[in-house]
Amino acid sequence: MLDQILSILVDGVLLGLIYAITGLGLSLVLGVMGIVNVAHSAFVMLGSFLAFELFRRFGVDPVVAFVVALPVFFLLGTVVYRVLVTRLESAAQTQGLVAMFGLMVLIENLGTIVWTTDTRVITASYTNASLSVGGLVLPYVRLIAGGLALGLIGLFWGLLRFTLTGRAIRAMGQNPEAARIVGVDIRRLSAVMFGLGIACAGAAGVALAMVFPFSPNTQVVWLAWAFLVVVLGGLGSVDNTLFAGIAVGLIQSVCTAVMPFDYVYLVLYVLLAVILMVRREGLSSAVRRII
């Protein structure tokens, strides 16, 4: 019984690490730039299919795909920022939200055209293997995906805390006008920040694809997970996002153990609705802390 409980808790923590990076890019872009990027989950979906195509066509391990996704999606994010987001800076927030929603729908429909709505899986050599420690059984694929996610979270935390670029991003998030006065190039830094957010989304897509089946339509579920993590953890906080992701993972793991899997999503959606009802101003009432 104790081993079963420990397995559920460890599994929840590992899932939570993956959910944390799923929400991290959304949290940072919203907290630093004030952009509600509802297209975030569409880039997560693209990350999953990048890993799928690399594995199917070239036999590239998902771990390698995780690393490859970071620069690829960073460049994609900077392009999206310069082509689309800069044109929305002077627009009303609702117009920007509609534009990002349109981008999400466009990417999902393109994904459906290219890959259809069939569910895909990535079956690596270690997908069905597990590590046994006493009576505790830990799937290798979740250990690897969780470890990659934790490493990426540590990378972002170190980048924002210890590098000049990270300090400039924190300054921009706290007071853009003051940052501009002291010489921070807000336009260039915004492109970097948006690129980092999309890079995190792409890497999260790879990690999710290692653990879950996916299709172009699953990005809607991932968007709900990302927003739940953001609402729980607040805006622009790496460590709070980590704890929020782990909380979501534990909730899912426990619910999966005690009820049919179809009801787990219902529980998560109800939890998101309850939190938004308590915080009546929605995301704007979440704790804002740039770290």
C-alpha positions in Angstrom: 0.0 0.0 0.0 2.8 2.4 0.9 4.7 1.6 -2.3 1.5 2.3 -4.3 1.1 5.7 -2.6 4.7 6.6 -3.2 4.4 5.6 -6.9 1.4 7.9 -7.3 3.2 10.8 -5.6 6.4 10.4 -7.5 4.5 10.0 -10.8 2.6 13.2 -10.0 5.8 15.1 -9.3 7.3 13.9 -12.6 4.2 14.9 -14.5 4.1 18.2 -12.7 7.6 19.0 -13.9 6.4 18.6 -17.5 3.3 20.7 -16.8 5.5 23.4 -15.2 7.5 23.9 -18.5 4.2 23.8 -20.4 3.0 26.8 -18.4 6.4 28.5 -17.9 6.7 30.2 -21.3 3.1 31.4 -21.1 3.7 32.8 -17.6 6.9 34.6 -18.5 5.5 36.2 -21.7 2.3 37.3 -19.8 4.1 38.5 -16.7 6.9 40.4 -18.5 5.3 41.5 -21.7 1.6 41.5 -20.7 0.7 39.4 -23.8 -2.0 36.7 -23.3 -0.5 34.3 -25.8 -3.4 31.8 -26.3 -1.4 30.4 -29.3 1.1 29.1 -26.8 -0.4 25.6 -26.8 -0.3 25.5 -30.6 3.5 25.8 -30.4 3.5 23.1 -27.8 1.7 20.9 -30.4 4.3 21.8 -33.0 7.0 20.7 -30.6 5.4 17.3 -30.3 5.2 16.9 -34.0 8.8 18.1 -34.4 9.8 15.2 -32.1 7.5 12.8 -33.9 8.9 13.6 -37.4 12.5 13.6 -36.2 12.0 10.2 -34.6 9.9 8.7 -37.5 12.1 9.9 -40.4 15.6 10.0 -38.9 15.4 7.9 -35.7 16.3 10.9 -33.5 15.8 10.2 -29.9 13.2 12.5 -28.2 16.0 13.6 -25.7 17.9 15.0 -28.7 14.7 16.5 -30.1 14.1 18.3 -26.8 17.5 20.0 -27.2 16.9 20.7 -30.9 13.5 22.3 -30.2 15.0 25.1 -28.1 16.9 27.0 -30.8 14.3 26.1 -33.5 11.4 27.4 -31.6 13.4 30.4 -30.2 14.0 31.5 -33.8 10.3 30.8 -34.7 9.2 32.9 -31.7 11.3 35.9 -32.7 9.9 35.7 -36.2 6.3 35.6 -34.9 7.1 38.6 -32.6 8.5 40.7 -35.4 5.9 39.8 -38.0 2.8 39.7 -35.8 3.2 40.9 -32.3 4.9 44.2 -33.1 1.9 45.1 -35.2 -0.4 44.6 -32.2 1.5 46.8 -29.7 -0.6 49.8 -30.4 -3.9 47.8 -30.7 -6.4 47.3 -28.0 -5.8 44.2 -25.8 -8.9 42.5 -27.1 -7.6 42.9 -30.6 -4.3 41.3 -29.7 -6.1 38.5 -27.9 -8.2 37.8 -31.1 -5.1 37.9 -33.3 -3.3 35.3 -31.1 -6.5 33.2 -31.0 -6.5 33.4 -34.8 -2.9 32.3 -34.9 -3.7 29.3 -32.7 -6.6 28.3 -35.0 -4.4 28.7 -38.0 -1.6 26.5 -36.6 -4.1 23.8 -35.4 -5.7 23.7 -38.9 -2.4 23.5 -40.6 -1.4 20.7 -38.3 -4.7 18.9 -39.1 -4.0 19.2 -42.9 -0.4 17.9 -42.5 -0.8 15.2 -39.9 -4.6 14.7 -39.9 -6.5 14.2 -36.6 -5.0 10.7 -36.0 -3.5 10.2 -32.6 0.3 9.7 -32.7 2.8 8.2 -30.2 6.5 8.2 -29.9 7.8 4.7 -29.0 11.5 5.1 -28.0 13.6 2.2 -26.9 12.9 3.0 -23.2 9.2 3.9 -23.5 8.0 0.6 -21.9 11.0 0.2 -19.6 10.9 1.0 -15.9 13.1 1.4 -12.9 12.2 -0.7 -9.8 13.4 0.6 -6.4 12.1 -1.8 -3.8 8.4 -1.9 -4.5 8.5 1.5 -6.3 8.1 1.3 -10.1 9.2 4.4 -12.1 8.8 4.5 -15.9 12.0 5.5 -17.6 10.2 7.8 -20.0 8.7 9.8 -17.2 12.0 10.0 -15.3 13.7 11.2 -18.5 11.0 13.7 -19.5 10.7 15.0 -15.9 14.5 15.4 -15.7 14.6 17.3 -18.9 11.9 19.6 -17.7 13.6 20.2 -14.4 16.9 21.0 -16.2 15.0 23.5 -18.5 13.4 25.2 -15.5 16.8 25.5 -13.8 18.2 27.0 -17.1 15.5 29.6 -17.2 15.9 30.4 -13.5 19.6 30.9 -13.9 19.2 32.9 -17.1 16.8 35.4 -15.5 18.7 35.7 -12.2 22.4 35.7 -13.2 22.8 37.0 -16.7 22.7 40.6 -18.0 19.9 39.7 -20.4 17.9 38.1 -17.6 18.4 41.2 -15.4 17.3 43.4 -18.3 14.2 41.2 -18.8 13.3 41.5 -15.1 13.8 45.2 -15.2 11.5 45.4 -18.3 8.8 43.4 -16.6 8.9 45.5 -13.4 9.1 49.0 -15.1 9.4 49.2 -18.9 9.8 53.0 -19.0 12.6 53.0 -16.4 14.3 50.2 -18.2 14.1 52.2 -21.5 15.6 55.3 -19.7 18.7 53.4 -18.5 19.3 52.1 -22.1 17.5 48.8 -22.3 16.5 48.1 -25.9 12.9 47.2 -25.2 12.0 46.1 -28.8 15.0 43.7 -29.0 14.5 42.4 -25.5 10.8 41.8 -26.2 11.7 39.7 -29.2 14.2 37.7 -27.1 11.5 37.2 -24.3 8.9 36.1 -26.7 11.4 33.7 -28.4 12.2 32.2 -25.0 8.5 31.7 -24.3 8.0 29.9 -27.6 11.2 27.9 -27.1 9.8 26.7 -23.8 6.5 25.8 -25.5 8.3 23.7 -28.2 10.4 21.9 -25.6 7.3 21.2 -23.5 5.7 19.7 -26.6 8.6 17.2 -26.9 8.4 16.3 -23.2 4.6 15.8 -23.4 5.0 13.7 -26.6 7.3 11.4 -24.7 4.6 10.6 -22.2 1.2 11.1 -23.8 -0.4 10.3 -27.2 -1.1 13.5 -29.1 -2.8 15.0 -32.2 -3.3 18.6 -33.4 -6.5 18.7 -31.3 -4.8 17.9 -28.0 -3.3 21.4 -27.9 -6.7 22.6 -26.5 -6.1 20.3 -23.4 -2.6 21.6 -23.1 -3.8 25.2 -23.2 -6.0 24.5 -20.2 -3.1 22.9 -18.3 -0.9 25.8 -19.1 -3.4 28.4 -17.9 -4.1 26.3 -14.7 -0.4 26.4 -13.9 -0.2 30.1 -14.6 -3.3 30.9 -12.5 -2.0 28.8 -9.6 1.6 30.0 -9.8 1.2 33.6 -10.7 2.8 35.6 -13.5 6.5 35.7 -14.3 7.7 33.6 -11.5 9.8 30.5 -12.4 9.8 28.9 -8.9 6.1 29.5 -8.3 5.4 28.0 -11.8 7.4 25.0 -10.8 5.4 24.5 -7.6 2.1 25.1 -9.4 3.0 22.5 -12.1 3.9 19.9 -9.4 0.5 20.6 -7.7 -1.3 20.0 -11.0 0.6 16.8 -11.6 -0.1 15.5 -8.1 -3.8 16.3 -8.5 -3.9 14.5 -11.8 -2.0 11.5 -10.5 -4.2 11.1 -7.4 -7.4 11.5 -9.4 -6.2 9.0 -12.0 -5.7 6.5 -9.2 -9.2 6.9 -7.7 -11.5 7.6 -10.7 -11.8 6.8 -14.5 -9.3 8.8 -16.5 -12.1 10.6 -18.5 -13.1 12.3 -15.2 -9.6 13.6 -14.5 -9.9 16.3 -17.2 -13.2 17.3 -15.7 -11.6 17.8 -12.3 -8.8 19.9 -13.7 -11.3 22.1 -15.7 -13.5 22.5 -12.7 -10.5 23.5 -10.6 -9.5 26.1 -13.2 -13.0 27.5 -13.2 -13.1 27.7 -9.4 -9.8 29.5 -9.2 -10.9 32.0 -11.8 -14.2 32.5 -9.9 -12.2 33.2 -6.7 -9.8 35.5 -8.5 -12.6 37.4 -10.3 -10.2 39.6 -12.3 -8.7 36.4 -13.8 -5.1 36.3 -14.8 -4.5 40.0 -13.9 -5.2 39.2 -10.2 -2.5 36.4 -10.1 0.6 37.2 -8.1 3.1 39.0 -10.3 6.8 38.5 -9.5 9.5 38.5 -12.1 12.3 36.0 -11.1 
